[in-house]
């Protein structure tokens, strides 16, 4: 059963939320992060990506960089830009994008649940990315970016959530990208206990987004256990910052592929190989697939609809994914993409970006773009429940949770 508990949340002082809140650290390239913090001294990105406070040539993984992020965080706490709750509480965090709202519980999840697979994952992680966040957590003595978790919706939790949201929110603002953010503090003892018990009846919780943050928080906690052999299990380092959303409120967008060349093939030869594994139809204009089993191809200023064939489909949870079909039948054998996670010829573009970006990228490089039908939350559950892993970049969740609104000190 899942263990979820309240915590002494560190959060922005009232009114400073829009100035502090920032997109997750990993949505930025280094140059973009430097540009994003210009003129924004309170932006949490300065703490999440502390290399922005150094010259461009600075080694972003040097110890002094992480220490600078830590100093900035705790100075903001000392100066009152951040405040810390006097007692453990929960929060509700609501995000509204294009008229669609999702509301999650801000809480701490157990590193033991992660170890014992009560909290289930669907992606592999890379060691170098884990090490970055482990150093960040250990230097800051805090978890600064929440892990995006999901669970199968429960009526009991929905009723409790709606009751809490009848009160005035602690904060409400619209970020620069048009997303509305609102939060409610849950401090009443009975409500806290009832929510803990309701989540405690869940058999499984799933990582939707933030696999590297989760793995890093867990490993940082395990490091602390080694340093404190007499630990009781109640220490804060045994838990990690999370926001838990019901599955029926979430939206997964397409996560598209851009391959920068045709692996030495002519356009005609490439399309001949495409036709061996797909039914291909020319499209009059750009667009996105309407159902599972469809993939849209952009090549040399033309759009095509590709439909997967029954003979090459698979029934297992991973093999049946459209992203798996594309990788297995075309990207690897024809375009030579052996490891899409590390191949420099491959780029991934989230569905929140416009199709023109894919077109321009393919035209510039002489390659091809593939627009996917979104992976479903049910497919994510099936893969995770089977203890399997999806191909990299199979899901793109929107809206993104902001960092800096909720911090868990360890």
Secondary structure, 3 states (H helix, E strand, C coil): CCCEECECCEEECCCCHHHHCECCHHHCCHHHHHHHCCCCCCCCHHHHCHHHHCCCCCCCCCHHHHHHHHHHHHHHHHHCCEEECCCCEEEEEEEEECCEEEEEEEEEEEHHHHHCCCEECCCCCCHHHHHHHHHHHHHHCEECCCEEEEECCCHHHHHHHHHHCCCCCCEEEECCCCCEEEEEEECCHHHHHHHHHHHHCCCCEEEEECHHHHHHHHHHHHHHHHHCCCCCCCCHHHEEEEEEEEHHHCCEECEEEEECCCCCCCHHHHHHHHHHHEEEEEECCCCCCCCCCEEEEEECCEEEEEEECHHHCCCCCCCCCHHHHHHHHHHCCCCCCCCCCCCCCEEEEECCCCHHHHHHHHHHHCCEEEEECCCCHHHHHHHHHCCCCCCCCCCEECCCCCECCCEEEC
